[in-house]
Amino acid sequence: MQESRSCWENMEFSCHYCSCSGVLLSSTQVRWKPTATLTNGPLCSVLVEHYGCRVTVMIGGILSGFGMAASCFTQSIGQLYITAGIITGMGFCLSFQPAVTILGHYFVRRRAFANAMSSTGTAIGLSVWPLFVQVLLSHMGWRGSFLILGGVLLNCCVCGAVMRPVSPRQEQKGRRLDQSPRDMPGQKDTSEKKMDLNQILNRKFKVFLSALQKHMAFDLFCANKRYQTYTIGITWMMLGFIVPLIYVVPYATSEGMEQSKAALLLAILGFINIFMRPLAGLIFGLSYFSGKHIYIFTAAVVVNGLSNCICCISADFLVLVAYCVVYGLSMSIIGSILFTVLMDIVEMRRFPSALGLLTIMESVTLLIGPPLAGYLVDRTQKYTYVFYASSAAVVSAGLFLWVSAWLLDREEGRAKDHEKCSDPLSSDCRYTGMERRTSCKQNSTEMVYITSV
């Protein structure tokens, strides 16, 4: 599976364009740049189910490349939101989500290490993109830069083409196995003629609700408490997690630092991730950490949030380098086990829909986070408040995830203790209606009455 891991890294490299938005755009324009919407999770789940991960990734590569290349012809910021935001963001979603899904199918025993190794593409993109975009801007201008970036994003199509399907797709001969005789094309028209309009609409509505529930994982969100709390925590965390990556360069340049020197901060952050993500995956993939991934993840989230306060000390280059080191170490752990925790919570059969719902929920906070930060900068004329707000959002999300995981573990532990304390009859026993003992620690002899046979 080496080629699959490599193509995943290349795709992460191509899709990690949003981190260099502060280099490519001004501080006013950058606030809406992360509107590269990821709200296409249900659509991506449907495409993965019907056409597989390979075709879905190639479609996403075409969309992202077209959206980025079309940005060089825009005449206003509003048009740029559509091309570099909506169209490119849709392509990112269709490329990223299937890559994570197919990786979970490829690796089971060393899934944490595989996720960490593949996510190094994010680190490579984070370190290379800012410097690469800076060179493009100085030589090609912003229009030429968008055009070249669109060509780079088309490499996602190549990455998708080399993905091996999990299993050979079975040809559907005749009607589908899950298709009843009345759903056959020839009989569908005849049956619908006998129905009135209300019955047809009710039937279509039920089919729509069933498909929506399946691909949006609403049933999983309501039934699985761990998935519910994890999704809410990640959604809240994304409100401030990505903001420092966007505003650290404008913050440094506003304090008098050179543009090239400020772009070097993101490169340092990326290089730290390149070396730390595989190491974190190798360490936390050991059997000793089995079942403890959620606590390691929450600890890294809290440290990541607290590290944002370092930026508020000073805008000196050495201080910001120290910030990038601490932020990069915690970000490496978060990126290496983010999807590993999700794979531990839900079964792989429901993973695409679970990831789709998580993506669509976190896209809401990803959408409103940078504009709120930009509004805060406009009102206060200081970037430090942005880092304080990001710190509060990320730290509170980490504490929520830790407390929720601890409470759920304690609840499950009590349930297991209760099962051990209970003394149920064997499954083949014909006697029923026996009174159970009130405590497993009670040693006195009790009178047990048989009420029915």
N, C-alpha and C positions, 0 to 999 in steps of 0.2 A: 504494500500500500504506500510505498515511498512516493510514487508519482502523485497520488491523491493528496498526500500531505503537502507536497511541494506546490501543487496547483492551488491549494487552499491558501498557502502563504502568499503566492503571487496575487491572488484575488484580494486578500487583505491589504496587500501593498497598494493595489489599484484603487480600492474603495476607501482608503484612509485619507481622502482628500479634504474632508471637513476640518481636520486638525490644523491645516495651513491656511484657513480662511482669514486669519488675522494678518497673514503676510500678503495675500492677494487682494484683499478688500480693505477699505478704510474702516475706522472704528465705528462709524455710523452705519455703514452698509453691512458690517459683519454680524450685527445683531440678528438679522433675519436670514443669514446664510444657512444655519442648520435646519431651515425648513425643508431640507432634502428629506421629504416625508417618508416614513417607514410604515405608514398605515395600510400597507398592502399585504399584511400578514394572511388574512383569509384568502385573498386571491392567490397568493403564493402557495398556500396549503392545497388549494384546488388544483393548481398547475402541477405541483409535485405528485399528487395522487394520480392524476390522469396521464401525465407525460413524463414523469420522472425528474430527478434532480438535474440530469445533464441538459435537457432541453430548456428547463426553467432558468438555469444559470446562463445559458447562451442568450435567451431572450433578455435577461437582465443586463448582460453585457452590451447588447445592441442598444437598449434604451439609455443606459448610462453614457455610453459613448456618443450617441446622437444628441442627448441633452447637453452634454458639455461642449460638443463641437458647435451646436446651434447657438450657444451663448456668445460666440464671437460676433454674431450678426445682430445682437440685441441693441436697442437704442435707448432703453430706460431700465431703471432698477426693477420696475414691475415685470418687465419681460424677462429679466434675469432671474427673478423668483420662480418663474414658470419653467424656464429651461434648466438652469443649474440647480434649482430647488426641487420642483415637483417631478419633472421627467427624470432627472438624474437620480433623485432619491428613490423613485420607483424602481429604477434599474438596480440601485444598491440593494434594495430589499429582496428583489428576485434573485440576486446573485449571492447574497450573504446567507440568507436563511436556509436554502437547500444545501449549501456547503457545510453548515453546522450539522444539519440533519444527517447527511450521508456520512459524516465523520463519526457520529454516534453509532451507526450501523457497522462501520469498518472495524472499530476498536471497542473491546469490552473490558479485558483485564487491565490494560494500560490506558484506559480512556483519559485519565487526568493528564498523563504525560503527552498523549496525542493532541489533546486540546491545547496544552501549553505550547507544544512545538509548532502547531499550525498557527496559533495566534501570534507567533513572532512576526508574521507578515504585517500585523498592526504596528509593531515596533519599528520594523524596517521602513514602512511608509511614513511613520511619524518622524523618523530621523532623516529620511531622504527628501520627502516632499517639500518641506520649507526651503531647504537649500536649492532644490531643483526649481521651485517656483520663483525664488528670488533671482536666479540666473535667467529664467525665461522672461521675467518682467523687465530686466535691464536690457535684454537684447531683442525681444520680440514684441513687447508691449502686452497689455492685458488681453487684447483680442487674439493675438497669435498664441498667447499662453493657453487660453481656453481651447483653441483648436488643437494644440499639441496634447493637452490633457485628455481631450476626447479620444484621440488616437491611442493614448496609453490605456484608457479604460476599456477599449475594445479587446484588450488582452483577456478580459474575463470570458469572452467567447472561447478562446483557446483553452483556458482553464476548465471550462465546463465540458469541452469536447473530450478531454482525456479522463473524465470521471467514469469509472466503471459502475454500471448498474449493480445494485445489491443482489438482484436475482433477475434472470431473464424474463422479460415481459411476456406473459402468456397471451397468445392470440385469442381473441374472443370470436368463437365460431357459433353462429346462431345467436340466440339471446343470451344475456348475461345470467350468471348464476343467481344474482340477487334480484333478477327481474321476473316478476310474476307474469303468467300468461296474459293477464289483462293489460299489462304494460307493453305488449308487443305492438310494433308500429301499425300493423294491419288491423288489430282489434281496438286500438286506442281511439280511433276516430269513431268507430261504431258505438263504443261504450259512452263516449262523451256526447254523442247525439241524443242518447237517452237521458242524459242528465240536464237539469236546468242550469242556468248561469250561476246561481248561488252555490250549488254543489260543486261545480267546476272550480269556482274561485276558492271555496273552502279547501278543496283537495290540493290545489296549487299552493295555497298558503301553508298548509301542513307540511308539504314537501319542502317548501322554502325554510320553514322553521327548523325542520329536521336537519337540513343541510347546514343551516347557520349554526345550530347547536354543535354539530359535528366538527366543523372547520374553525369555529371560534372558541371551542373548548369551554363554553359556558358551564356545561355540566361538570367538567373537571374543576373549574374554578369554585363552584359551589360545594362540591363533595370533598375535595382534597384540601384540607386546611393548610398543609405545608405549602402547596402550590399557591394558595390564596395569599398567604402572608408574604411569601417570597416575591410574588408578582407585585404586590402593593409596595413592598420595601424597595424593590428595584426601580419601580416607577417614580417613587419619591426621591430616590438617590440620583436619578438622571436629571433632576431639576437643577442640581449644582455640580454634577460630576464632570460634564463636558465643558462647562463655562470657563474654568481656568485655562484650558487648552486654547480657547479662542481669544481670551483677553490678556494672556500673559505678554504677548508680543506688543499689542497696542499700549499696555501699561508700561512696558520698558521704554518704548519709543517716546511716550508722552513725558517721561522723566529725563529725556535727553540722550538716551542710548541710541547708537547707530542701528539702522535697520538690519544690516547684515549680522551684527553682533546679537541683536535681539532674536533673530531667526535661529541663531546657533543654540539658543536655549531649548527649543523644541527638538533640535538634533541631539542634544545631550540627553534629553528625556527619552528619545527613541533608542539611543544606543544602550541605555541602562535596561530598557525593556527587552532588547535583543538577547542579552546575556542572562537576565534574571528570569524570564518567563520559562525557558526550558529547565532551568535549575529548580524553579518553584514547582513545575509539573513533575519533575523527577522525585523531589522530596515528598510532596504531598500525595503522590501516587502510591506511596508505600502502604502496606497493609496496616501499619500502626495508626495511620490517619483515616482509616476507613470509618465512615460514619461521623467524622469530625470536620468534614469539609465546610459545612455551614458556619461553624464557629471560627474557623480560620478566615473564611470569607468576610464575616462581620467584623472581625478584628482589623483586617486590612482596610475595610471601608471606613472605620472610625479613624485609623491613622491617616488615611488619605484625606479625610475631611479636616482633621486638625492641621495637616501640613499646609493648608491654604493660608493659615495665619502667618506663616513665615514671610510671605510676600508683603505683608503689611508692616514688617519691621523696617525695611528699606528697599529701594529700587536699585541698590548697588549690584553689580554683575555677580560678585561672589555670593551675595545673599540669595540672589535668584538661582544661581547654580546649586546652592545647598537645598533650596526649595525643590528644584527639579530632581535632585537625587532622592529626597524623601518621597516626593510624589511619585517618582518613577518606580521605586521599590514597592510601594503599596499598590500602584497600578498594575505592576507585573503579577502580583498575587491575585488581584481581582480578575484580570483578564485571563489568567491561566485556569481558574476553577469556576468562572462564572457559569459556563454551560455545563460543567461537570456536576455542579450542585443541582441544576435543573434536571439533568439526566438521572440523578439519584432520587429525585422527588417523583417524577412521572416515568411511566414505562415508555419504551421507545416506540411502541405502536401509536401512542398519542403525542409523541414529542413534536411533530411538525405543527399540529394545531395548538399545542401548549406554547410553543415558541412564537407562533403567530399572534396569539392573544397577548403574550408578554411584549412583543414588539409593538403592537398597536397601542398598548397602554403607555409604554415608555415614550412613544413618539409624541404623545401629548405634552409631557413635561420637557422633552427635548425641543419641542416647538416653542413653548412659552418661556423657557429658561433664559436663553440669550436675549430676547427682546426685553424681558424684565430687567436683566442686568444692564442693557443699554439704556433703559429708562432711568435706572438708578444712577448711572454715570452722568446722564444729562441733568438730573436734578441736583446732584451733589458735586459734580465736576471732579470727582475723585474715584479712582479705580479700586481703592482699598476696600470700600464698602461692598464691592462685588465679590471679593475674596472672602470677606466676613460672612456674607449671605450664603455663598457656596459652602463654606465650612459648616454653617448651621444646618443646611439641608442634608448634606452627606452624613454628618455625625448623627443627626437624629434618625436618619434612615438605618444606619448601622446598628444603633441601639435598639430600634424597633425590631430588626431582624434577629438580633441576639436574644432579646427577651422572648420573642415569639417562638423561636426554636427551643429555648430552654423550657418554656411552659408546655409545649407540645411533647417534648421528650419526657417531662415529668408526668404528664397525663398518660402517655403510653406506658411508662414504667409502672404507674399505679394500676393500669389495666392488666398488665402482665402479672403483677403481684396478686391481684384479685383472682385471676384465673388459677394461679398456683394455690391460693388459699381455698378456693372452692373445691368440693369433692364430688364432682358429677358422676353419675352412673355411666357405665360403658355403653357404647352405642348399640350393642346387641342385647342389652338388658330389657326384659319385657315389663319390668316394674316401673311404675310412674307415680308421681304424686308424693315422693319422699321429701321430707323436710331437710334442707341443707344445714350444716353446722354454721353457727354464727361467726366463728373465728377459727382459723387454722391453728392458732396457738393454744386452743383449749384442749387440755389433756383429760378432762373428766369424761366419764362414760355417759353417753346420752341414750335416751330411749327413742328409738326411731319407729314410727308407725307407718305401715303400708296401707295406703288408702284405696288403691285400686290395683288390679292385676290384669 
